[in-house]
Amino acid sequence: MAREGEFHRLGSTDADCSGLLAYADSLKYLHHAFANPQITCLITTAELAGLVPDRMGLMVAVNPRDTFYAIHLRFIHELRYVLPFEPGIGNGCRIHPSAQIADGCRIEDNVTIGEQVIVRSPVWIGSNVSIEPGVKLGMEGILYCRTDAGPRLVPHGGYVRIHDNAMLMTNAVVVRSVHDTDVTEVGDSALIGLASIVGHEAKIGTRSVVSNQCVVARKSVIGTDVFLGTQCMIKENVRVGDGARVMAGSVVIGDVAAGATVSGNFATEHRPRMFAFMRSHRQSLANE
């Protein structure tokens, strides 16, 4: 401990909750932390420690990430993560007998839950939500620390929020967030297609459609009224703007502007790509 400070929540350098402890193991994340007034304490390396302002409590570590997640494990074991809801099941719900609903979940009114659904604690499901057979909510995602014995998964301490009128189709998976300061969300009236995966801290906007077998990686933000075609892959930390369309099979590794249409691997603006394809195809036919 290089400088005392006070915190009561854990989160990433861009989390929006007061009294945060975060870690920064590079200049990039150090600058993110400086820009976030909610961070009161920081874990970083000896090389970067001299840049941390006096207003922040400071811990110096050889591996800030590992030290941060050691504290995260204590939060889990000591039940320090905060949930903004009380468990319970509302009125008018239809839950198949084969569904597994963990204690600690909240289900609002008129929710339909099909066969073999698994809802792990903690998950908060809004009203009039439809959950088809085989859906899995609140699962652990791929977050790990490397050890001499190999990779070891880091347990998650956050939750999943499914908003009113959302629809989750057969075998969709929604991963629990790592901390309570940045939740995984499926927005009001959003549709998650067959066997699609929503990663931890990802956010699916209102009325957006995630088609079948898509992957929306961690901390991605999908805006309002977005369409993701079948088997799209959205890289972590990517933002897809309101009203954008991502065509089938696309691999998106950078932000997509509101209203844009992109396609391909890696995804770029759809119209020029299609014109180039059509010119190439016509040339091929002419040469036959």
Summary of the structure (lengths in Angstrom):
residues: 288
radius of gyration: 21.4
end to end distance: 73.2
largest distance: 75.5
contacts: 991
relative contact order: 0.08
helix: 15%
strand: 30%
